[in-house]
Amino acid sequence: MSSTGVAADEARAAFRTHLDATGHAVDNAREAAAGLEAALAAGTLQRTPALDQMLRDLAAALDVDRAAGEKLGGKSAEAARFILRAIARELENA
């Protein structure tokens, strides 16, 4: 069952705003994930197993280049965009 109410709708809208934002995809992904984690921690949105897995995948994708000491971009940005779109679809169940 998905979360209902104004706060849940606002949390979903905030996530979509980051998804659609201009700027670097990796930075947008970090901001979107932080906002989503805050909404989940506050109980505004309900965690789902799929959503948790997608957030772990996103964190891993964002850490790959940093761990290698490389500038973020390229594959991390592409992976972040792909995972963020999947998260946006899953948010209807959160």
JOWOQUI-V109549 format. One record per backbone hydrogen bond with DSSP energy under -0.5 kcal/mol. CO is the residue of the C=O (numbers start at 0). NH is the residue of the N-H. Records with the same first field share a line. If there is no record, write none. Layout:
BEGIN
CO->NH, NH
END
This chain:
BEGIN
4->8
5->9
6->10
7->11
8->12
9->13
10->14
11->15
12->16
13->17
14->18
15->19
16->20
17->20
23->27
24->28
25->29
26->30
27->31
28->32
29->33
30->34
31->35
32->36
33->37
34->38
35->39
36->40
37->41
38->43, 44
39->42
47->51
48->52
49->53
50->54
51->55
52->56
53->57
54->58
55->59
56->60
57->61
58->62
59->63
60->64
61->65
62->66
63->67
64->69
65->68
72->75
73->77
74->78
75->79
76->80
77->81
78->82
79->83
80->84
81->85
82->86
83->87
84->88
85->89
86->90
88->91
89->92, 93
90->93
93->45
END
